[in-house]
Amino acid sequence: MKYQLLMMKTKQIKIILADDHEIFRDGFKSMLRKQPSIEMIGEAANGDELVKLTRQLLPDVVVTDIKMPKMDGLEAAKIIAREFPRIGIIALSMIDEESQIIDMMEAGAKGYLLKNAHKNEIVNAINAVYDGEVYYCNETSSKLSRLIAANEKIPFIRKKEKIEFSDKEIDVILLICEQLTNKEIAQRLNLSIRTIEGYRDRIQEKIGARNAAGIVVYAIKNNIYQFT
């Protein structure tokens, strides 16, 4: 049993990266070499190559740019989601591609990242999608949060049991939705920053969110917060 548990812990997440810029792929590959839990087993320069590689190598997660030649990431995502629903798809986007992010998530992507995302966020996103969760980029805008929350086609991890929040947790959720930092929330509620961090961690654990963007989407979908 101990051996089986060790094997489970050391299992590598196999990914394929698709992007039409070789320099970006090289940088991504170099970053992942330092992540023992993730193995990049293939790379593609366009959507057509991505689909062929996915059929051949059967990765756990696909990370794909949206805009690519021959076949773009959207069409590739539709095919992969249809043929291999268990493979997690993460969309790579630029900050001004909000409508395309929505299209990708409607097509079956379980998460998205900005192309300038920090390496820690990339690893978090890969792990989240591999675990069957949805991942929203840390830099999700308020507009995109509203679009995601309003769209019933976009995958959303909803806890089956009813989640109860304390009054203070609700206060923190509402202020997170207003895009206040931990320091600003602490000042507003006359609490320490560490206390606010504790509230944020408990809220994320309760709803299965990985970051503030997930909290915002959850709050909108569950009528805890409404944009004015």
Buried (B, 14 or more C-beta within 10 A) or exposed (E): EEEEEEEEEEEEBBBBBBBBEEEBBEEBEEBBEEBEBBBBBBBBBBBBBBBEBBEEEEBBBBBBBBBBEEBBBBBBBBBBBEEBEEBBBBBBBBEEBBEBBBBBBBBBBBBBBBBEBEEEBBBBBBBBBBEEBBBBBBBBBBEBBBBBBEEEEBBBBEEEEEBEBEEEBBBBBBBBBBEBEBEBBBEBBEBEBEBBEEBBEBBBEBBBBBBBBBBBBBBBBBEBBEEE
